[in-house]
């Protein structure tokens, strides 16, 4: 099973999660209410999947490892583009979700491989209230080939004009994830790789494709 950072995995048994210490009380409670973990950007270890558990507060985040053989359901950001996958009440849409609906036609028209992440994705996938009126809209865009800077600037401008909330867009490249806003405004960028963050020339994000991960489209 191919997994990417930001994918949500349903947890059927808390014993299938491995952590450095016992699960804190907040994590146990969180998994009871919403039994999901998010795939982390880290190397696999002995066949285990790096995941993160999130609680109701921003400081409630816990890294863990999941036994790959017990994975039965995966919800990718791309799946959550369709409202048919949402587990929320349509009459209770948060500003972030309303903004998501506004920009969906733009991104679909561009034929991009994309989807919501973060709190927006978590609420859409689980139906658990996690967003506030001030929440950002987190998105991921996946590009196997170099993104022309002018094209990125144009897309960012179009999206910002259609949203009522702050956009936090991550551009996924074969080397790792980088802020789209940083990518279009700087020749050097901070990229999140499987082994940790590093600063590179933005042209290097697509270099040596035979040695780094690419996305299945």
C-alpha positions as CSV (number, residue, x, y, z in Angstrom):
1,X,0.0,0.0,0.0
2,X,1.4,3.3,-1.1
3,X,1.1,6.1,1.5
4,X,2.0,9.8,1.4
5,X,2.4,12.5,4.1
6,X,-0.9,14.0,5.1
7,X,-2.9,10.7,4.5
8,X,-5.3,9.8,7.3
9,X,-5.4,6.2,8.6
10,X,-8.2,4.8,10.6
11,X,-7.0,3.1,13.8
12,X,-9.1,0.1,14.7
13,X,-7.0,-0.9,17.8
14,X,-4.9,1.4,19.9
15,X,-2.6,-1.5,20.6
16,X,-1.5,-1.4,16.9
17,X,0.2,1.9,17.7
18,X,3.8,2.0,19.0
19,X,5.1,4.9,21.0
20,X,8.2,5.6,23.1
21,X,6.0,5.7,26.2
22,X,2.4,5.0,27.2
23,X,-0.3,6.9,25.4
24,X,-1.1,10.1,27.4
25,X,-4.7,10.5,28.5
26,X,-5.5,13.1,25.9
27,X,-4.3,10.7,23.1
28,X,-6.4,7.9,24.4
29,X,-9.5,10.1,24.5
30,X,-8.8,11.6,21.1
31,X,-8.6,8.1,19.5
32,X,-11.8,7.1,21.1
33,X,-13.6,10.1,19.6
34,X,-11.8,10.1,16.3
35,X,-9.7,6.9,15.7
36,X,-7.4,8.4,13.0
37,X,-3.7,9.1,12.7
38,X,-1.9,11.2,10.1
39,X,1.0,9.9,8.1
40,X,4.2,11.8,9.1
41,X,7.0,12.7,6.9
42,X,9.6,10.3,8.1
43,X,11.3,7.1,6.8
44,X,9.5,3.8,7.4
45,X,11.1,1.7,10.2
46,X,11.0,-2.1,10.2
47,X,7.8,-2.0,8.1
48,X,6.2,0.4,10.5
49,X,4.4,3.5,9.3
50,X,5.3,6.9,10.9
51,X,2.1,8.6,12.0
52,X,1.0,11.4,14.3
53,X,-1.9,11.5,16.8
54,X,-3.6,14.8,17.3
55,X,-5.7,16.0,20.2
56,X,-8.2,18.9,20.5
57,X,-5.4,21.4,21.4
58,X,-2.5,22.6,19.2
59,X,0.1,21.3,21.7
60,X,-1.5,17.9,21.8
61,X,0.5,16.1,19.1
62,X,2.2,12.7,19.5
63,X,4.5,10.9,17.1
64,X,3.9,7.2,16.8
65,X,4.4,4.1,14.6
66,X,1.7,1.9,13.1
67,X,1.9,-1.7,12.1
68,X,1.4,-1.7,8.4
69,X,-0.5,-5.0,8.2
70,X,-3.4,-3.6,10.1
71,X,-4.2,-0.7,7.8
72,X,-7.7,-1.1,6.4
73,X,-8.8,2.4,5.5
74,X,-6.7,5.4,4.2
75,X,-8.2,8.8,3.4
76,X,-6.0,10.9,1.2
77,X,-6.2,14.7,0.8
78,X,-7.2,14.1,-2.9
79,X,-10.2,12.0,-1.8
80,X,-11.5,14.9,0.4
81,X,-11.8,17.2,-2.6
82,X,-15.2,15.6,-3.2
83,X,-18.0,16.6,-0.8
84,X,-19.3,13.1,-1.1
85,X,-16.5,12.0,1.2
86,X,-17.3,14.7,3.9
87,X,-18.7,13.6,7.2
88,X,-20.0,17.1,8.2
89,X,-23.3,18.8,8.2
90,X,-23.7,21.0,5.1
91,X,-25.5,23.7,7.1
92,X,-22.6,24.1,9.5
93,X,-19.8,24.9,7.2
94,X,-16.7,26.7,8.7
95,X,-15.1,29.6,6.7
96,X,-12.2,27.4,5.8
97,X,-14.5,24.8,4.3
98,X,-16.5,27.5,2.5
99,X,-13.2,28.8,1.0
100,X,-12.3,25.2,0.0
101,X,-15.6,25.0,-1.9
102,X,-14.8,28.4,-3.6
103,X,-11.4,27.4,-4.9
104,X,-12.2,23.8,-5.9
105,X,-13.3,24.8,-9.4
106,X,-10.0,26.7,-10.0
107,X,-7.8,23.8,-8.9
108,X,-9.9,21.2,-10.7
109,X,-9.8,23.3,-13.9
110,X,-6.0,23.4,-13.6
111,X,-6.1,19.5,-13.5
112,X,-3.9,19.5,-10.4
113,X,-3.2,16.6,-8.0
114,X,-4.3,18.3,-4.7
115,X,-6.4,18.2,-1.6
116,X,-7.0,19.7,1.9
117,X,-4.8,18.8,4.8
118,X,-4.5,19.8,8.5
119,X,-7.5,20.6,10.6
120,X,-9.8,21.1,7.6
121,X,-9.0,17.6,6.3
122,X,-9.4,16.1,9.8
123,X,-12.9,17.7,10.3
124,X,-14.1,16.7,6.8
125,X,-12.9,13.1,7.2
126,X,-14.1,12.5,10.8
127,X,-17.0,14.9,11.3
128,X,-15.2,15.9,14.6
129,X,-15.2,19.7,15.1
130,X,-11.6,20.9,15.0
131,X,-11.8,24.2,13.0
132,X,-12.4,27.7,14.4
133,X,-13.6,30.8,12.7
134,X,-9.9,31.9,12.5
135,X,-8.5,28.6,11.1
136,X,-6.3,28.6,8.0
137,X,-7.1,26.5,5.0
138,X,-4.3,24.0,4.5
139,X,-3.7,22.5,1.1
140,X,-1.2,20.2,-0.6
141,X,-0.4,20.4,-4.3
142,X,1.7,17.5,-5.7
143,X,4.1,18.1,-8.6
144,X,6.3,15.5,-10.2
145,X,7.7,18.0,-12.7
146,X,9.1,21.5,-12.1
147,X,6.5,24.2,-11.5
148,X,7.2,27.4,-13.4
149,X,7.4,30.3,-10.9
150,X,5.1,32.5,-13.0
151,X,2.5,29.7,-13.1
152,X,2.8,29.3,-9.3
153,X,2.4,33.1,-8.8
154,X,-0.7,33.2,-11.0
155,X,-2.3,30.2,-9.2
156,X,-1.6,31.7,-5.8
157,X,-3.1,35.0,-6.8
158,X,-6.3,33.4,-8.1
159,X,-6.7,31.3,-5.0
160,X,-6.2,34.2,-2.6
161,X,-8.8,36.3,-4.4
162,X,-11.4,33.5,-3.9
163,X,-10.8,32.7,-0.2
164,X,-12.0,34.4,3.0
165,X,-9.3,32.8,5.1
166,X,-5.5,32.6,5.2
167,X,-4.2,29.9,2.8
168,X,-1.3,27.7,3.8
169,X,-0.3,25.7,0.7
170,X,2.4,23.1,0.6
171,X,3.9,22.2,-2.7
172,X,5.0,18.5,-2.7
173,X,8.0,17.8,-4.8
174,X,10.1,14.6,-5.3
175,X,12.5,16.0,-2.7
176,X,9.9,17.0,-0.1
177,X,7.4,19.7,0.9
178,X,7.9,23.4,0.5
179,X,5.6,26.4,1.0
180,X,4.2,27.6,-2.3
181,X,4.4,31.2,-1.1
182,X,8.1,30.8,-0.3
183,X,8.7,28.9,-3.6
184,X,7.4,31.7,-5.8
185,X,9.1,34.5,-3.8
186,X,12.6,33.1,-3.1
187,X,15.3,31.3,-5.0
188,X,16.2,29.3,-1.9
189,X,13.6,27.5,0.1
190,X,13.1,25.4,3.2
191,X,12.1,21.9,2.2
192,X,10.8,19.2,4.5
193,X,12.4,15.9,3.6
194,X,12.0,12.4,4.9
195,X,15.2,12.9,7.0
196,X,14.5,16.5,8.2
197,X,14.3,20.1,6.9
198,X,17.0,21.5,4.7
199,X,17.5,24.7,2.7
200,X,18.0,24.2,-1.1
201,X,17.9,26.1,-4.3
202,X,14.3,25.8,-5.6
203,X,15.6,24.3,-8.8
204,X,17.0,21.3,-6.8
205,X,13.5,20.2,-5.8
206,X,13.2,18.2,-9.0
207,X,16.8,17.2,-9.4
208,X,18.0,13.5,-9.4
209,X,14.4,12.2,-9.8
210,X,15.8,8.6,-9.9
211,X,17.0,8.9,-6.4
212,X,14.0,10.5,-4.7
213,X,10.3,9.8,-4.2
214,X,7.7,10.6,-6.9
215,X,4.0,10.6,-6.6
216,X,1.7,8.1,-8.3
217,X,-0.9,9.9,-10.4
